[in-house]
Amino acid sequence: MNELWKNILAELEMDPKIQGANFKTWFADTQLLSLENDHAVIGAKNSFITNTIKKKYLEHIKKAFRNNGKNPEIISFEVISTKKRKKQTEEIPAHSSKKPSVEDCVTLKEEVNNGANNSNSKADDFAEVARMVVKILKNDYGIQDEAKIMQVIKIIREVLK
């Protein structure tokens, strides 16, 4: 997700109507907070910035998403604090708004176990899941903190037992 937003920002910075001071003023401290189910959420440091971006640059943002292979039907904006902006790419939130249910965990375990027919052991299955999770955390969420990543891996190991 971070890579996508970097690409979008690079494209916006090259746009003649946005480049230079306009880009620095309105986009320097923005983040793509989420992109799910055709809904993108962009964060900025205050409501003045979010309102200005919505009024003046929304169509430019939509075009940049399309040019990067995404086409969210809804683009919304959220004010984020300075503290949240700094931690956004470094930490996994301690309390997610939606915790996985027991059924979700059982389903994940069954999916992994059903895939075991194609591999040598449960250890191989777990190693594959762990590699995928590390890749997602690093590439999609920009989390580089090895301690946090290991915390997630330990939780997954417990769920899969």
Secondary structure, DSSP 8 states (H G I E B T S, - for coil): -HHHHHHHHHHHHHSTTTTTHHHHHHHTT-EEEEEETTEEEEEESSHHHHHHHHHHHHHHHHHHHHHTT---SEEEEEE--HHHHHHHTT---SS-SS---HHHHHHHHHHHHHGGGGSS-HHHHHHHHHHHHHHHHHHTT----HHHHHHHHHHHHHHH-
